[in-house]
Amino acid sequence: MASPLIETKLYRPRLRQGVVARPRLGEFLSRGSKSRMTLVSAPAGFGKTTAVAEWLAGAAVDGRSVAWLSLDARDSQPASFWTYLVTALQRAAPGVGVGALPLLQSARTAIETVLATVLNELAALTHPLDLILDDYHLADTPDIRAGMTFLLEHLPPQVHLVICTRADPALPLARLRARGELVELRAADLRFTADETTAYLDGAVGLKLIEADIEALEQRTEGWIAALQLAALSLRGREDVSRFVAGFAGDDRYVVDYLVEEVLGRQSDDVRDFLLRTSVLNRLHGPLCDAVTGRRDGKAMLELLDRANLFVDRLDDRRRWYRYHHLFADVLRTHLADEHPGEVANLHRRAGQWYADAGEPVPAVSHALEAGDVDRAADLVELAIPALQRDRQEATICGWIKDLPDDIVRVRPVLAVGLVGALMTRGEFEGVEERLNGAERLLGDSEQGDTASELVVADRGALARLPGAIEMYRSALALVRGDPSATVRHARRAIDRAAADDHVVRAAAAALSGLASWGSGNLDAAHASYSAAVEGLLRAGYVADVLGCSITLADIRITQGGLTDAQRTYERALRLAAEAPDTLRGTADTYVGLSQIAWERGDAAAATAHLRRARELGEHAGLPQHPYRWRVVRARILDAEGDRAAALDLLDEAERVYTGDLSPNVRPVPATRARLLLTHGNLGEARDWTHRQGLTTDDELSYVREYEHLTLARILLAAHRADPSGSELATAAPFLRRLLTAAETGGRTASVIEILVLQARVHDAHGDSGAAVAALERALTLAEPEGHVRVFVDDGPPVIALLTTVVRQRPGWAYPRRLLDAAHRIGGSTGEEAGTTSATARHELVEPLSERESEVLRLLASDLGGPDIARRLHVSLNTLRTHTRHIYTKLGVNNRREAVRVAAGLDLISRAPGR
């Protein structure tokens, strides 16, 4: 099925032969490119588009990128407008807009949130970019203005906006003028000068008029280019040129009407009939024109009109698709309505039928509506919904809802339920239950024979699937409302009532049941339900949705500690996508998942490569959650590379673009941000996050909040390290015991491993090294089969010191030794330590450590802060600092974290006194 996107709207217009060179306009536009915005505003026919296109072509735009978008009336809908705009930017600057397009499918995501992501990506461009919005007046509606104002006010300096419009847009123009950020090109600037008029009439058109006639035309038209073009067409072949010129007068509207009438009147009946009848089409194609006119010369006629410069523009380089100049088309339609009022609807019906036969439901529905045939339009929408849903084109379906009268939809249960699916997928739940109730009542009445004559169905095969579909959507509503028991109850009813061959409803119901189980922490049940959903979706051919379910299956296995099983799930999904070459959506998410697993296993190179592959695939290859998931994983990599600021910025973006898509938010982005802050010593801001979330150690525990509670435990440990005299350590110990019991009961092995690592740190901080090592050894035993790395090494010196003890006590155990090697390798590659030539790399100390320095080194590897270490050693803080400086010098490092890593690699901590 063809995409609703019309590619040719993103093409920069081609300059026609004979265009008069107008360098003064090019210079004006070049100056304007240094401003925030250039406004090209003038009535129809003043050459706005040509002037901008000529400037872009002639100046080569100094290495600038160009994003061009030609708008039409359908783009007054926000979903269409912003989808085209972001796509245009992405074509001009690959990488910009990644992840933004899927968000536009969700009504729950504010447009400012989507634009913030795009603006941040534009700000990273290293070259200038011009964004051209042509015929902006067709899209200038209240629904668009707020987002455009936000975009305009936050454009980075390397991005320049050009708006071509027939009327001034409702944007903050006065404010831009006051700031000197607006350059305006108006009708007075665009009018042809006397020299340009002469060049056009004499040179480009070749009329060879006398100077007096040229001057008269220039005065009569006042440089209005469209009128000159029409006048030139009317003058061809005339012998009474001067008389015609002398009688040429009137305001713009009358001049156009007069001249177009002259042009049409001078065409053959054959050409004139073709022009009028094909004017109902927004795009012109030979076979399409034949279907509308009943002729067989559509292709030849379009080529003839193109050669004659009769107001047709080519939309591709193959001369297959054209369009009439907007002004010319408007006048043609007016004449068609006046001369053949009874034929207009029939012409639209023929066009709609051609598009329906060609498998293009969007224009087919549009023409049916233009014909006033709402029943036909409703039939087409109903028949198109399954394929559009499979291709995740819910925005297109929702766009039709306002065009179909309620009394038409009310008697069409299949159509009503199809619209419900589109609305719910976009996060629009208002009125959904009433629609479901109405469809259900209609079905019930029909079964009883009460209103069988009122029920209308175009897709008979879908009628039997409605009972199951209605229960499935009720299950989704219950999930949205936070009622897992009702979610499961309706899901079971959906499966029971689904038609035998309705694999989609059965799969969706299984997935909804799985979501309810997942959110409540029953991971085994969730995995079983999602596995059933995958089987059903495979039978139905919904490959993109299979990939979405595979991502959830992998997420569940990761929580259960099964990295290997999760990786196999992702790899199976990629093989499936490769076998279905038309399916791309979801593959980007799969690579993000593989990156997450590689990262946890300590393979930063593989993690980066997978993430890069996801970005190369583009936002159209991602599901709704992809934008935020990609940013979270990338932020971890950036932080490890030492770019803390960029990592925090990415997490902020991830939070802005977050969409759950009905999935439980088990790893909230703000909690990840708090963890990153902790690694850089920003305890205060991390604590602020706990207060905002209302987190306490007395909370009732749940799987959904487990990640947040583990983050709270980390904050308590960091607070103890900053001030050992506080009560945080005593509070953390019982809290972690509660968390451990809950995680073990729920089979969440990944959480169990992390909790045991934190418990080891608590025991170590209490001075109970035996209990600390025991807890760590238990975590290692659970983690070894799956190759977990980051959960150990990311905790830094305290855990590295404990790993060193385990290696010393159990020298035959290879896994902890591998973790120590990974800790040194990972630590040596961070941006914080870049450029450091470590003592471990030289495999020798500059000078042996003294006994006192070895004792200080052991304490540096603990969670104790500087003041507490000084008290333990019964020395002043200045004395401790002196010892620390000596240790750094001998190890060849410049910070505490690297000192512990290097010392661990040299086995100095395990040999220090007290170990």
N, C-alpha and C positions, 0 to 999 in steps of 0.2 A: 504494500500500500504506500502510496506517495505521502511524503511528509507534508504537514500543513505549511511548513516554511517554504516560501517562494524564493528560491536562490537568487533570481535575477533582481530582486529588490536590494540586494547587497552589492550589486555590480556598479562600479563607477560608470556614468554615461559616456558613451563614445562620442567624440566630436564628429559632426557631420562634415562632409566636404563643402567648401564654400563659406565656412564660418568666417566672419570678418574679425581680423585680429584687433584686440582692444587692450593694448599693453597698459593703458592708464588704469583699467580695472584690476589687472594683475598686480600692479604696484600697490594699489589701494589694499587689496586682499593680503598681499605680503606684509604690509605694515600691520594690518589687523591681526595677523597670525601671532604677533607678539603680545596680544591682549588675551584676556580670559575668553571673550566671546565676540564673534562677528555676526551681526544681524543683517541679513539680506532680505529686505522687506519691500514688496511692491505688488501691484495688482497682477492678475494673470497676463502672461504674454510679454513680460518685460525682460526675459532672458536671464532670470536668476540662476537657474540650473546651469545653463551654458556658460555663464560668466565664471562660476565656481569651477566647473569642469575644465574650462580653458586654462584657468590659473593653475590648477593641479597638474595639467598636462604640460604646460609651457615652462613652468619654473622647476620641474622635477622636485619641487617642494623641499629642496635642500636636505635630502636624506630623510624626510619625514615619512611616517606611516600615515595611511589614509583609511579611515573607517567610514564607508558610505552607506546610508540607509535612505531609500526612497519610500516614503510613507503613503498609505492610502486610508480610506475611511474606516476600514476594519481595524486599523491600528489605534483607534480611539479607546479600545479595550486594553486595560493595563497589562494583562497577560501577554497579548500579542505585541504591544509596543515594547515592553521591556525585554521580551525574548529576542525580538529582532535587534534591539539596540545592543544588548550584551553579545549577541552572536556577531554583529558587525565589528565590535571591538576585538573579539577573539580572533576573527579572521585577519584583522590588521596587525594584531600583536599577540601571536600565539602564547598561550599561558594566561593571558588576562581573561577573567571571567570563568576560570576553571571552578567548577562547583556551584556557580551562581545559577545556571539554567535549571538544574533540578529543583532549587529552592523556589523558583517562580511557579512551580506546579503546586506549591503549598500555600494556601491562603493564610495559614497561621504565621507565615514569615513576613514581617513588615518589609516594604520595599526599601526603606532606609537601611535595614539590616543587610539586604542583598547588595545594595549599592556601596555600603561601607567596605565590603569585601572587594568589590571591583575597583573602588577608588584606591584602596591600599595597593592593589596589584598595579594599577596605572602609575602610582607614585614611584614604583620601583623601576619604571622604564628608563633606559639610558638614552633614549632618543625622543624627539618631538613626535606628537601624534595629532592629526586633525580628525575630529569627529564631525561628519557632515550629516545633518538631518534635513532632507529635502521634502518640500510640501508639508512642513510641520503643522500648518493650520488644520490639516485633516485629522490630526491626533491631539490637538490642543483642547483637552477637556479637563474638568475639575479632577477626574480620577488620575490624570497624568501629572498635573501641575505640581503637586506637593513633591513627588519624587524628582521631577526635573529641577525644581528649585534647590532641593538638597544636593543633587548632582552638580549643579552649576556653582553653588556656593563652596563646594569642597573639591573642585577640580584641581589636581596638582599643576604646577606651573608649566610642565612640559606637554600638557594636553590643551588643545584649543578647540572650542566648540563653534561650529558654523551652523546657523539656522536659516534656511530658506523658506519663506512663508509669504502668503498673500495678506496676512493681517498680523499686527504686532502680537506676540505671544503674551500670555498672562504670567510673566516672569518679572523678577525685581529689576526691571530695566533702569528705573530712576536711580536706584542705589548703585548699579554698575556704572552708570554715567558719572555719578558723583565721585566714584573711585578712579575714574579713568580706565576702567576695565572693559569698556564696551566700544566697539567700532561698528558704525552703521552704514550700510550701503542701501540707499533707497531709490525710489523711482527716478528722482531727479538725477542721480548718479548713473543709473542704468540706461537712461534715454540715449538713443543714438545721436551723436553730434552730426553736424552737416557733413563733415568729412566721412564719417562712418556710414551715413546714409548713402552718400555718393559711392563709396566703396562697395556697399551692399548691392545697390540697384544697378550700378554700372558694371562692377567687376564680378561679384559673386553670381548675380542673376543674369547679367548680360543684356539688360534692356536697352542700353545706349540712349538714355533719356537726355533731353536738352537740360541745361543748367536751371532754367526757370521752372521746369516741371519737377526736377529733383527738389529744388528749394520749396516749391509749393507742397509737395508730399511731406517733406520734413516738417513744414509748419503745420500742416493739417494733422499729421499723426503725432506731432510733438515728440518724435523719437520713439514712439511706442512700437516695439519690434514686431509684435504679432500683427499689428495693423499693416506694417510695411510688408511683411511676408504675404499677407492676404492680398494686399494691393498688387504686389508683384505677380501673384498668380492670376489675378483678374486682368492685368495689363498684357499678359502674353497673347499675342495674335491680334491685338486691337490696332485699329488704324486711327481711331479718334482718341489718342493718348491724352492730349492736352485738355480735351473736353471732359474726359473722365477725371483727370486730376483736378480740374477746376471745380467739379461737382462733388469732390470727396470732402465730406464734412460730417460733423456730429460728435456726440460724446462717445466714450469708450464702448458702452454697451451697444449703442445703435450702430457704431462703426463695425463692430464684430458681426452683429446680425446682418448688416448690409453686405459686408464683404463675403461672409460665409455663404449667404444666399447667392452672391455672384459666382462664387467658386462652384457651389453645387449646381447652379444653373448652367454652368459652362461644361459640366461633365456629361458624358454620355449617360443615357438612361441606365445602362448596364452598371457602370461604375457607381452612379448615384444610388441605385437600389442596393448595391453591395454595402456601400458606406452606411446607409441608414439602418439596414437590418442587422449588421454586425456591430452596431454601436452599443448593443446591450451587453457586449462582452468586455470584461476588464482586461483580458488577455486574448490575443488573436493567434490562431493556429489554423493551418489550412484545413485539415479534416474537421475541426470544430466549426469553422466558418461554413463548410459545406453542410454540416448537420443543421445549422441554424437557417441558412438561406435556401436549402434544398437544391443547391447547385453543385458543380463538381470542379470549380476553378478557383477554390479558395487559395491554394498555395500560389498560383500564378497571379491572382489579383493582389495578394499582399506584396509580392515582389514588384508588381507594377506600381503600386502606391508608394513603395519604398523608393523606387527609382525616380518617381515624379515628385518626391519630397512632399507628399500630400499628408503631412501631419501624422505619420506613423514612425514609431521608434522601434528599432530592433532590440530585443531583450537577450539575445544570445548571438554567438558568432556563427551559428550554423543556419541562420535565417529560417528558423522554425517558428519562433515565438515573437510576436510584436505587440504593441499597444498603440492606441491613438493618443495623440497629444490630449491632455486632460481638457483643455479649453475646447478643442475641436470636438471631442467626444460629447461634451456637455451640449454643444449646439446641435450636433447630429441627433442626440436623443430627444431634444426639444422638437426638432422637425419631425422625427419619427412619430412622436406622440401626437403631433398636430395632424400629420398626413395619414397615419395608419393607426389610429388609437385602438382599434380592435385587434391588432396583430401583436402588440407588445408582449402581452402575457404568453401567447403561443410561442414567440421567439425565445422567451426565457425557459419555457417548458422544454423546448428542443435542446437548448444549451444544457439544462439540468440533466436531461436524459443522456446526452453525450458524456458528460462528466461521470454520471452514475455507471454507465457501461464501461468507462475507462478506469473505474475503481478509485475515483477521487470524490469522496463524499462531501468534502468541505464546500467546493464550488457548486456541487450538485444541489446541496441543501440551500445555498444562497440563491440560486436561480429559481428554485421552487418557491421560496419565500417571495422573491421579486414578482413571480407570476401570481402571487396571491393564493397559491395552492398549499395551504398549511397542512392538509391531510397528506399530500404527497411528501412534503418536507418531513412530517412526523414519521412516515414510513421509512424514508431514507435514514433518518437519525436512528430509528430503532434497529434497522438492519446494520448500521455502521458501528453501533456501540461495542459489540464484542471484539471486533478487530482493533478499534481504537483503544479499548481497555487493555488489550494484550500488548499494544505498543506504547502504553502509558501516556495516552493523549487525552487525559481527563479534562485538561483546560479547554480543549476544543469542544468536548461534549457540553461542558458547563456554559460555554459561550452561546450555545443554542437554546438554553433553557428560557432565557428572556424573550426569544423570538417565537416560541411555541405557546399559544394561548393555553391557560389552565384548563379550559373546558375540553381541549383536545387531549391533553395529557391525562386528564382525569378518567377517561374511558379506555385508556391504553395502559394496562398494568405492566406489560413488559417494558414499555418505554419509561414509565414512572420509576420502576425499580432500577432500570439502567441509569437514569439520572441520579438516583440516590447513590449508586456506587461511585459515580464521578464526583459528586459533592463530598462524600465521606473521604475519598482518597485525597482530596484537596483540603481536608480538615474543616469543611463547612457542614455543621451538624444542625443548624437551625432549620426547623420545618421537616427534617428527615423522618422523624417518627410519624408525623401526620401523613406523609406520602406513603410510608409503609402500611399504615393502617388503612388508608384508602385503597391501595392495591389489594390488600388482604380481604377487605370487605367486598370488593368487586369480584374477586375470585370466588369467595363464598357464595355470593348471590348468584353468580353464573352457574355454579355447581348445582344450586337448587332450582335453576331455571327461571329465576325472577327477572334478571336483567341481561339475559344472554344476547339479546339483540343490541344492547348498548356497548358491549365489550368489543373493542377493536384490537386486532393483533396483526402485525405485519410479519413478525418472525414467529411462525407457529411452533418451530422447534424449541423456542425459548419458553413457551407458555408452561410446559410441564416442569420446567426447572424453577419456576417462581417460588413455590412453597419453601424449597430449600434455601433459595437466595434470600428470601425475606427473613428467615430465621438467622441466616449467616450475618446479615446486616444488623439484626437485633443484637447478636453476640458482640459485634464490633461496637455498637452503641454502649452496651454494658461495660465493655473494657474501657472505653473513653470515660465513663462515669465512675470508674474505680470500683466496679462490682465484679470481682473475679468469679464468684460462684454463679452469678447470672450469666457471665460470659461462657462458662463451661456448659451450663444448662442449655442455653440457646445453641451453642455449637453442636451439642449432641443431637438436638432436635433438627438442626440443619442437615446433619449427616443422615438421620433417619428419614427425612422428608425429601432428600435430594433424589433426582432422577438417577436411574441406574448408570447412565452414561455421563452424568454431570460431574466430571472429575474436578472442575474448577471450584465449585461450591464445596465439595467434600474437602478438597485441599485447603481452601481458605478457612473453613470451619476448624480443621485440624490445627492450622497455624494459630488461629485465635485462641483455641484451647491451650496451645503451647505457650502463647504469650502470657495467659493468665497463670499457668503453672510456673513459668520463668519468673514472673514478678513476685510470686509468693515463695520462691526459693526451691521449688520442687523441680530440680534440674533434670532428673532422670525422666520424669513425665513430660517435661518440656521437650527434651531431645526426642523422645518417642513420637510425640505429636508432630513435631517439625519433620521428622523422617517420613511420617505418613503423608504430610503435605507435599514433600518433594516427589514422592512416588506419583501422587495424583497430578501434580503440575507437569511432570514429565509426560504422562499419558495425554495431557491436554495440549502439550506443545508450548507451554508458557516458560520458555527457557530463562528469560530475564528474571522471572519470579523464583525459579529454581535457584538461581545464583543468590538472590536475596535470602532465601531460606538457608542456603548453605552457609552464608555468613553468620546467621544466627546459630546454626548448629556448631560452627567452629567457635563462636564466642562462648557457648555453653561448655564445650570441651576444654577451652582455655581456663575457664573458671574452675573446672573440675581437675585442673592440673595436667590435662592430656594434650600437650603441645603436638605430639606426633600425630594423634588422631585428627586434631584441628588442621594440621598441615595437609594431611591426606584429603580432608574434606575440601579445602581450597583447591588443591591440585585436580581433584575430580571435577570441580566446577569449571576450572579453566579448560580441561579436556572437553567437557560438554559444550562450552562456548565455541571452542575451535571446530567442533563437529557441526555447529549451527552458525555459519559465517555471517548470517544476517543479524545475529544477536551479539550486541556489544555491551548493552546496558547491564551493569553489575560487575563487569570484569575489572574495572578500576578499583572497586571495593575489595575484590578478591586479592589484588596485589597489595593493597594496604594491609589486609589481614596477614599475608605472608611476611610483610615487612615487620609487623608487630611480633610475630613468632621469632623471626631471625634476630630481632633486637633483644628479646628476652633471653635468647640463647647466646648473646654476646657477639653476634656476627654483624657488626656495624656496616660493613661493606655491602653485604647482601640486603640488609634492611634498607640502606640508601638506594640500592639498585631497584628493589621492588617499588619503592615509593616514587622513584623517578619514572618507572614504567607506568605507574598509575597516572601520573601527571601528563605523560605523553599521550595517553589514550584520550584525555580530555574529559570535560564535565559531562558530555553526553553519554559517556561510558560509565557514569556513576549513578547510584541510587540516591534517594533523598538524604541518607545519613552520610554519604561519602564526603561532602565538604568539611564537616567538622571532624570526622575520623582521620582524614588525611592530615589535617592541621595538628591534631594531638600527637600523632606519631612523629611528624616532622619536627614538632617542638622539642620532643625528647632528644632527637638526634642533634638539633642545633644546640641545645643546652650542653650535651656531652662534648660538642665541639668548642664550647666556650663562649657561644653567642647567646648569653642570657637574655639580653634585651629583645632580640629577634624571637627567641622562644616564648617569652611572655607575650609579645605582640601576637604571635600565632595563636596562643591559647585564648587571648581576648577575642580574636577573630572567630575561633572555634566556638566560643560561647555565643557569639552573635549569630552565627549561622546554624546553631544546633537545631536539629529537628529529630524527635524521637521516632516518628513514623509508627506510633502506637507501641514501640518497644519500651520496656522499663529502663529508666535512666540509672543503671547500676554503677556507672563510673562517671559521675558528674564532672564536667570540665573544670568548674571552680575548685573542686577538691584536688584535681591534678595540678592546678595552678598553685594551690597552697603548698603542695609537696615540693614543687620547684622552688618556691620562695624559701622553704626550710633549708634546702640544700645550699642556699646562698646566705644563710644566716638572718633572713628577714622574718624573725619570729613574730614581731608585732603585727605585721599585715596578715600572717597566717592565723594568728589568734583572732584578729578581727573577723576573718571568714567564719570561724567557729561560732562567734557571737551572732553573726548575721543568720547563720543556719539554725541557731538555737540548739547546737549540739552539746550534750553533756554525757558524762560517764554513767549516769543513771537512766539513760534513755532505754526504752524497750527496743530490743535488737531485732533487726529484720535484714533479709538479704539485700533489699533495695538500698539500705543505708549502710551496709557493711563497709564499703569502700570509704565512705565519709568517716565512719567510726574508726577505721584503721588509720586514717589521716589524723584524726583527733589524738589517737595514741602516739603517733609520731610527734605531734606538737607537744604533748606532755613530756616526752623524752627530751626534746630540744629545750623546753623550758627548764628542765632539771639541769641540763648541761650548762645553761646560761646562769642558773642560780641554784646550786646544789642544796641550799638551805631550805628550799621550798618543799611543798608537799606533793608535787606532781608525780614523783616516782612511786610514792605509796599509793596514789590514786590509780596510776597506770597498771600496776600489777593485777589487782582483782578485775579491772576492766578487761584486760587481755585474757584472763582466764574465762570470763563470760563469753568473749568473742570466740575463743578457741572452741568451747563447747558447742556454740551455735554453728560454727563452720564445719566441725567434725560431724555433727548431726545431719547437716545438709549435704555432706559429701563434696564440699567446696575445697578441694585439696590445695589449690593455688592460694586461697586465703589462709589455710592452715599453715602452709609453709611460711608465708609472710608473718603471721602471728608468732610462730615459733622463733623466727629471727628476732622479732621485737622483744619477745620474752627473754631471749638470750642476752640482749642488750640490757634489759632491766636487771637481770641477775648479776651481770658483770658490773653494772653501776652500783649495786648493793655490796659488791666485793665477794660474791659467791661464784667464784670461777668454775667450780664443779657443776653447779646447776646451769650455768651459762653454756658450758661446753656440751652438757647433756641435751639441752634444748636445741642447740645448733646441730648436733649430730642427728637428732631426730628429723630436723628440717632437711638436712642433707640426704638422709635415707629416702625421704619422700620425693625429693627433687631430682635425684640422680638419674632415674630411668628416663626422664623427659629432657634432661640436659638444661635445666634452669641455671641461669648465670646472674642476670641483673638483679634479681631479688636479694642476692647476697652482696655483690660487689658495689651496688649503688648506695649501700648504707655506710660505705667509707671506712675510716680507721677502726671504729669499734669492732665491726664484724671481721675486718681483715685480720685484726689482732687475734680474735678468737679462732679464725680459720688457721692461723699460724700455729696456735696451740694444738688444734686437732691434728694437723700435719705432724707435729712433733710427737704427739702421743700415739698416733696411728700411722706410722710412716708407709705402711703398705696400701693405704687407701688412696687411690689415684684421683678420685673426684675432687676432694678439697684442694689437692695440689694444683689441679687444672684451674680451679677457681682462683687460686692465688696468682697463677700465671695470667689468667684473664684480667684480674684486677690490676696487675702491673701494666699489661698491654693497653687496657682501656684507659687507665689513668695517664699513661704516657702520651696518649693521643688527644687529650682534651686541650681546648684552647687555653685554659688557665695555665697549663703547664707547657705549652708549646715553646719550643726553643730551649728547653731545659735539657742539659746532658746529665742524665741521672747517674748516681753512683752504681745502680744495678747494671746499667748498660756497660759500665766499665768493669763490673764484677769485682770491685775493690773499693775500700774506703780511702779517702784522702789521708785520714789519720784515725787510729782506733779510738772508740768511745771509752771514756772513763767509766768507772763503776757507777758514779753518780749520774752521768749522762745517760747511761743505759737504763737506770731507774726512772729518770725523767721521760725517756723515750717510751717505756712501758705505759706510763700514765698518759702520755700524749695519745696513745692508741685507744684510750678509754673514752667514755662519754663525759668525763670530768672537764669542767672549765678551768681556766688558768688560776683563778683565786683558790679553787678547791684543791688543785694540785699543789700549790704552794703551801696550803695548810697541811696537807698529807705529809709533805716533806719537811715541815717546820722551817721553811725558809721564807724570805720576803719575796714579793712579786717581782721586784727588780732582779733578784738573784736568779729566780726561775727564768726570767727573760734572757739573762746572760747564758745560762745553760742551754736554752733553746736555740739561741743564735749559734753557739758552738756546734750543736747537733746539726743544724741546717748546713753549716759550712762543711762539716766533715762528710755529710751525705751528698753534698752538691745540689741542694734543693733550696727553695725559698718560701715554702709554706708547710703547715702542719700536715695537711692531707697527703701531700707528696712525700713528706718525710716518713709517714707510717707505711705508705705503699712501698717505697724503696727499701725500708728496713725489713718489711715482711719478706720481700724478695730475697734479701740477704740473710734471712732467718735470724735477724738480730733481736726481734721482739720475743721469740720463744726462748732465747738464751739470756734475756734480761733478768735481773734479780726479781724474785717473786713469782716467776713462771715455772 
